[in-house]
Amino acid sequence: MEFLALTLGGQPSLPTPLPLNNGGRMEHVAEGVLCLAPANEFAPRVLLSAGVHGNETAPVELLDFLVRDILADKVVLGCHLMIQLANPAALRIGERYLDYDMNRLFDGAHRRHGGAREAARAAQLEALSAGFFAQAPAGVARLHLDLHTAIRGSVFERFAICPWLHGAQPDRGQLGWLSGAGIGAVLLHSAPSPTYSYCTSRTSGAVAFTLELGKARPFGHNDLTRFTGIDRAIRRLVAGEAATDPDVPPPRLFRARYDIIKHSEAFVLHLEDSVENFTPLPDGMLIAEDGEHRYVASGGEERILFPNPSVSPGLRAGIVVGPAD
């Protein structure tokens, strides 16, 4: 089955489940969405999403190869697995989004942006993931990895974002698993957000992370050898191995301090276009300004993340982060 080719070609859902050699089954439940189930109903539940932004293609290719290898019995299916290619319309044209950033439309935010084509898809993905996790028996592990690549380079080539856990802290074993997968830094969010990983964490009780795995490039221009660590780690997860490793030191930890909001078209970001994610900000530096709104670095330990002055007014144009214990 050419999962990616079928999705980009607009192939409708396949009408019947496909049996797998281990006694399980695969179902094509919606455009760009597969469910693969082993015979063991008590196996962990793992959601892998990619392509929330249509110009971030390397994780989409990784998931396509994973599906091929499961069907070829090169990867043993040891979990209930849902794979989502999140934004097929944007993937087809190689654009970040059509009308609105999909990763600002989850956890119900799509209801405020009904005119955006991404809104209906975000609502569909929410419903599919909620139903998938709701079928898990009590005590069964639930995990969601939302796979991305970034517009810019990064001081830490691969990093993760842990959604706000409402006062709780991420488990050290989970952070150790990320480190073993080649993740060099983790941003700990300090407030709710309309991202996909926050949505599944809050509504389904899943252990959820957004993973930024390198630079965004078009289909056919990705060096997948640079993704070997995360690919190997994901395949172990799919085989049913635990998503924790308490014996590995955690990555560098950072905490979000505040968002830089673009309030109007008068917004100015005082950073070079080439600045990388996690670039340090000198104390007293004017980072950005927008009318009476001024964003000034403080303390000498802050860093910039996701600087993007081209977003629409009202959206986040960057995050200022600082070190965390």
Backbone torsions as a table, in degrees:
resi	resn	phi	psi	omega
1	MET	NA	126.2	178.3
2	GLU	-93.4	82.5	-171.7
3	PHE	-59.4	-49.4	-178.3
4	LEU	-64.8	-44.7	-179.7
5	ALA	-62.2	-41.1	178.3
6	LEU	-63.1	-40.9	-178.6
7	THR	-67.4	-47.6	-179.7
8	LEU	-65.9	-26.3	178.6
9	GLY	-85.6	0.7	178.9
10	GLY	74.7	26.5	-179.8
11	GLN	-64.2	128.3	176.4
12	PRO	-69.0	169.8	-179.8
13	SER	-59.1	141.9	175.5
14	LEU	-71.6	140.6	-169.4
15	PRO	-73.7	-26.2	-174.9
16	THR	-130.5	153.0	175.8
17	PRO	-64.2	151.4	177.3
18	LEU	-105.7	121.0	179.3
19	PRO	-68.4	144.4	176.0
20	LEU	-105.8	157.9	-173.6
21	ASN	-69.6	-16.9	-179.8
22	ASN	-91.1	12.7	-179.3
23	GLY	91.7	-0.2	179.2
24	GLY	-93.3	-162.3	-178.5
25	ARG	-152.9	159.5	175.0
26	MET	-125.1	135.5	176.6
27	GLU	-125.6	137.9	173.6
28	HIS	-94.9	94.4	-166.7
29	VAL	-87.7	-20.0	178.8
30	ALA	-164.9	171.0	178.2
31	GLU	-56.0	122.1	177.7
32	GLY	72.4	15.7	-176.4
33	VAL	-130.7	123.6	176.1
34	LEU	-117.7	145.1	168.8
35	CYS	-119.5	125.9	178.2
36	LEU	-120.1	123.0	-172.3
37	ALA	-123.4	127.9	171.2
38	PRO	-78.9	175.6	179.5
39	ALA	-70.3	-25.1	-176.6
40	ASN	-82.5	109.1	-178.4
41	GLU	-70.4	-16.2	-178.2
42	PHE	-93.8	7.3	176.6
43	ALA	-67.7	154.2	178.6
44	PRO	-57.8	158.7	177.7
45	ARG	-111.7	123.8	-175.3
46	VAL	-126.0	123.9	173.2
47	LEU	-107.0	123.6	175.0
48	LEU	-115.8	116.5	178.1
49	SER	-117.6	147.4	177.4
50	ALA	-153.6	161.8	177.9
51	GLY	76.7	20.7	170.0
52	VAL	-56.7	-36.2	171.4
53	HIS	-107.8	126.7	-170.3
54	GLY	-71.3	-10.7	177.9
55	ASN	-97.0	6.6	-177.6
56	GLU	-108.6	88.7	-163.3
57	THR	-99.4	-24.1	-175.5
58	ALA	-59.2	-46.5	178.4
59	PRO	-62.2	-32.4	176.6
60	VAL	-62.8	-43.7	178.5
61	GLU	-64.6	-38.9	177.7
62	LEU	-59.7	-44.5	-178.7
63	LEU	-68.2	-34.1	177.1
64	ASP	-62.6	-45.5	177.9
65	PHE	-65.2	-35.2	177.8
66	LEU	-62.0	-45.8	178.8
67	VAL	-60.7	-45.0	179.4
68	ARG	-57.7	-42.7	-176.3
69	ASP	-73.4	-31.2	173.8
70	ILE	-64.1	-46.1	-179.3
71	LEU	-66.7	-26.1	178.6
72	ALA	-91.4	8.0	-179.6
73	ASP	62.1	24.7	174.0
74	LYS	-87.1	-17.0	175.2
75	VAL	-127.2	126.0	178.6
76	VAL	-79.3	130.3	179.8
77	LEU	-85.9	108.3	-179.3
78	GLY	-116.1	14.6	179.0
79	CYS	-145.7	162.2	167.0
80	HIS	-79.3	119.0	-169.6
81	LEU	-120.0	126.1	168.8
82	MET	-112.6	128.6	177.7
83	ILE	-115.7	128.3	-179.2
84	GLN	-124.5	122.3	164.7
85	LEU	-93.0	101.8	-155.7
86	ALA	-71.9	-39.0	-171.6
87	ASN	-127.9	70.8	-175.3
88	PRO	-57.3	-37.4	-178.1
89	ALA	-62.6	-41.1	178.4
90	ALA	-73.0	-35.3	177.7
91	LEU	-62.2	-36.5	-177.3
92	ARG	-64.0	-31.7	-177.5
93	ILE	-106.1	-0.3	176.8
94	GLY	69.8	24.9	179.7
95	GLU	-106.6	153.1	-178.9
96	ARG	-58.3	-43.7	175.2
97	TYR	-159.9	168.9	178.5
98	LEU	-89.1	-55.1	-175.7
99	ASP	-119.4	-34.3	-172.8
100	TYR	-157.4	145.8	-179.3
101	ASP	-59.8	112.9	-176.1
102	MET	-61.6	-31.6	-178.1
103	ASN	-77.9	13.1	168.7
104	ARG	-118.6	18.4	-173.6
105	LEU	-122.3	9.4	-178.0
106	PHE	-95.5	177.9	-176.5
107	ASP	56.2	38.9	177.1
108	GLY	87.7	-6.9	-177.9
109	ALA	-64.4	-21.0	178.8
110	HIS	-61.2	-24.6	-179.6
111	ARG	-68.4	-20.2	179.0
112	ARG	-89.8	-4.3	-175.5
113	HIS	-135.2	49.2	-175.0
114	GLY	-62.0	-20.0	179.0
115	GLY	-78.3	-13.4	-179.2
116	ALA	-83.6	137.1	179.6
117	ARG	-64.0	-28.5	178.1
118	GLU	-69.7	-20.9	-174.3
119	ALA	-63.0	-46.9	-179.3
120	ALA	-63.5	-38.5	179.7
121	ARG	-68.3	-40.9	177.7
122	ALA	-60.7	-41.5	177.9
123	ALA	-62.9	-41.1	178.8
124	GLN	-63.5	-45.2	-179.7
125	LEU	-64.0	-41.0	175.6
126	GLU	-55.4	-48.9	-177.6
127	ALA	-64.4	-41.2	179.9
128	LEU	-64.9	-44.6	-178.8
129	SER	-68.3	-39.0	178.7
130	ALA	-62.8	-43.8	177.8
131	GLY	-64.9	-39.1	179.4
132	PHE	-61.3	-48.9	-178.5
133	PHE	-73.0	-30.6	-179.1
134	ALA	-65.6	-23.1	-179.9
135	GLN	-78.9	-8.0	-178.2
136	ALA	-72.9	130.5	173.7
137	PRO	-61.0	158.2	179.9
138	ALA	-55.7	136.9	177.6
139	GLY	87.3	-8.1	-179.7
140	VAL	-79.2	135.2	-178.2
141	ALA	-64.9	141.3	177.0
142	ARG	-125.4	128.0	-176.9
143	LEU	-137.2	137.0	174.7
144	HIS	-130.3	122.9	171.8
145	LEU	-114.8	117.5	177.5
146	ASP	-101.0	111.1	-168.2
147	LEU	-95.7	128.2	-178.0
148	HIS	-134.7	167.1	159.4
149	THR	-127.5	158.2	-171.0
150	ALA	-101.3	154.0	176.8
151	ILE	-63.3	-39.9	-176.4
152	ARG	-105.2	164.5	167.7
153	GLY	-69.7	176.0	-175.8
154	SER	-146.0	144.3	172.7
155	VAL	-57.2	-38.9	171.5
156	PHE	-105.4	109.8	-171.5
157	GLU	-57.3	-39.3	179.2
158	ARG	-122.9	127.5	179.3
159	PHE	-143.7	164.9	-176.8
160	ALA	-123.8	155.8	173.9
161	ILE	-121.1	121.5	177.1
162	CYS	-96.6	119.8	-179.2
163	PRO	-65.1	159.9	178.9
164	TRP	-58.3	130.0	-176.3
165	LEU	-104.5	22.1	175.9
166	HIS	55.7	46.6	175.7
167	GLY	97.1	-19.7	176.9
168	ALA	-78.1	166.4	179.0
169	GLN	-114.8	148.5	175.9
170	PRO	-64.5	148.4	180.0
171	ASP	-69.9	138.5	-179.2
172	ARG	-61.1	-34.7	178.6
173	GLY	-65.1	-36.0	176.7
174	GLN	-66.4	-41.0	177.4
175	LEU	-65.2	-36.5	176.8
176	GLY	-64.2	-36.6	176.8
177	TRP	-63.1	-43.0	178.8
178	LEU	-61.1	-43.2	179.5
179	SER	-61.3	-43.2	178.3
180	GLY	-64.8	-22.5	177.8
181	ALA	-87.1	4.3	177.5
182	GLY	93.6	13.4	178.7
183	ILE	-84.3	122.9	-173.8
184	GLY	-91.7	-19.6	-177.8
185	ALA	-151.7	153.0	177.1
186	VAL	-131.3	127.2	173.2
187	LEU	-92.9	123.1	177.1
188	LEU	-95.1	111.5	179.6
189	HIS	-70.3	149.9	-175.5
190	SER	-119.9	15.6	179.6
191	ALA	-160.7	159.7	175.7
192	PRO	-61.1	155.0	177.9
193	SER	-150.1	155.9	-178.7
194	PRO	-86.2	35.3	-179.7
195	THR	-89.4	162.8	-177.1
196	TYR	-66.5	-42.0	-177.5
197	SER	-67.0	-36.0	175.4
198	TYR	-64.4	-39.9	-178.3
199	CYS	-59.8	-51.0	-177.4
200	THR	-70.7	-31.2	176.0
201	SER	-64.9	-46.1	-175.4
202	ARG	-75.3	-44.9	-171.3
203	THR	-88.5	-26.6	-175.9
204	SER	-116.7	-1.3	-179.9
205	GLY	67.4	24.0	-179.9
206	ALA	-80.8	147.7	164.1
207	VAL	-74.6	116.2	-169.9
208	ALA	-132.1	139.0	175.1
209	PHE	-139.4	143.9	164.7
210	THR	-91.9	126.2	-178.7
211	LEU	-110.7	123.7	173.8
212	GLU	-101.4	115.3	-163.8
213	LEU	-112.2	12.5	179.6
214	GLY	143.1	-155.0	-174.5
215	LYS	-94.0	139.5	178.3
216	ALA	-72.6	127.5	178.3
217	ARG	-140.2	158.6	179.9
218	PRO	-70.0	163.0	173.2
219	PHE	-53.2	137.8	178.3
220	GLY	87.8	-5.3	-178.6
221	HIS	-117.9	15.7	-178.9
222	ASN	-96.4	134.2	172.4
223	ASP	-92.7	93.9	-173.7
224	LEU	-70.5	-11.0	174.7
225	THR	-66.1	-21.5	178.1
226	ARG	-76.8	-6.5	-178.4
227	PHE	-110.3	17.3	-173.8
228	THR	-61.2	-42.2	-176.3
229	GLY	-62.4	-49.5	-178.5
230	ILE	-70.5	-35.2	178.9
231	ASP	-62.9	-44.5	179.2
232	ARG	-63.5	-42.4	-179.0
233	ALA	-65.4	-40.4	178.8
234	ILE	-65.2	-40.5	179.6
235	ARG	-65.0	-33.4	174.1
236	ARG	-66.5	-40.1	176.6
237	LEU	-59.8	-46.6	-178.4
238	VAL	-61.8	-31.8	178.2
239	ALA	-76.3	-5.0	176.1
240	GLY	101.9	6.4	178.3
241	GLU	-76.3	153.8	-174.6
242	ALA	-66.5	148.7	178.4
243	ALA	-94.5	32.5	177.3
244	THR	-134.4	150.3	175.3
245	ASP	-152.8	87.7	-175.8
246	PRO	-70.0	-11.4	-176.5
247	ASP	-87.8	-8.3	-179.6
248	VAL	-98.5	131.2	177.7
249	PRO	-58.2	142.3	-179.0
250	PRO	-70.1	162.7	174.6
251	PRO	-69.3	175.2	171.6
252	ARG	-62.4	135.8	-176.8
253	LEU	-109.1	136.5	176.6
254	PHE	-132.1	154.8	177.5
255	ARG	-124.6	138.2	177.8
256	ALA	-66.1	130.6	177.2
257	ARG	-98.1	-45.2	174.7
258	TYR	-166.4	159.7	175.5
259	ASP	-92.2	144.2	169.4
260	ILE	-93.5	115.7	-176.2
261	ILE	-102.3	133.1	172.8
262	LYS	-86.3	106.8	-177.1
263	HIS	-85.6	-27.2	-176.2
264	SER	-155.7	176.5	177.4
265	GLU	-73.1	-4.8	174.8
266	ALA	-81.0	-0.9	-177.1
267	PHE	-59.4	135.0	176.1
268	VAL	-129.3	126.5	175.2
269	LEU	-102.4	118.0	-175.0
270	HIS	-89.3	52.6	177.3
271	LEU	-133.8	149.9	177.4
272	GLU	-64.9	150.1	178.5
273	ASP	-60.3	-25.7	-176.5
274	SER	-89.7	1.7	-175.3
275	VAL	-61.3	139.9	-177.0
276	GLU	-94.4	158.3	171.8
277	ASN	-60.2	142.8	-180.0
278	PHE	71.3	18.3	173.4
279	THR	-68.5	131.0	178.9
280	PRO	-64.5	147.9	179.9
281	LEU	-113.5	117.0	179.9
282	PRO	-61.0	146.9	178.6
283	ASP	-56.8	130.8	178.2
284	GLY	85.9	-2.8	-178.7
285	MET	-68.0	134.2	171.9
286	LEU	-78.7	109.5	-175.8
287	ILE	-80.9	-45.7	-176.2
288	ALA	-159.7	159.2	175.2
289	GLU	-148.9	151.5	-178.5
290	ASP	-153.7	92.2	-173.6
291	GLY	63.4	-125.2	180.0
292	GLU	-79.7	-6.4	-179.3
293	HIS	-85.9	122.8	178.7
294	ARG	-128.9	137.0	-179.7
295	TYR	-118.6	114.7	-173.2
296	VAL	-122.2	131.1	179.2
297	ALA	-68.9	146.8	-176.5
298	SER	-138.4	128.7	170.2
299	GLY	98.1	-20.5	177.5
300	GLY	86.6	-5.4	180.0
301	GLU	-108.9	0.2	-178.3
302	GLU	-78.3	155.6	178.3
303	ARG	-137.0	159.5	-179.8
304	ILE	-101.3	143.1	178.6
305	LEU	-136.6	136.6	177.9
306	PHE	55.0	45.8	176.0
307	PRO	-68.1	126.6	-178.1
308	ASN	-154.4	92.2	-178.6
309	PRO	-72.3	-7.1	-175.7
310	SER	-87.9	0.3	179.7
311	VAL	-67.2	163.5	177.7
312	SER	-72.4	150.9	176.2
313	PRO	-54.9	139.4	-177.1
314	GLY	98.5	-16.1	-179.6
315	LEU	-98.2	165.6	179.2
316	ARG	-73.3	130.1	178.2
317	ALA	-106.9	9.0	177.6
318	GLY	160.8	164.4	176.0
319	ILE	-126.7	134.6	171.5
320	VAL	-98.2	125.3	-175.9
321	VAL	-122.8	160.4	176.6
322	GLY	-138.7	167.1	-178.3
323	PRO	-64.2	149.0	177.6
324	ALA	-130.0	153.4	176.5
325	ASP	-78.3	NA	NA
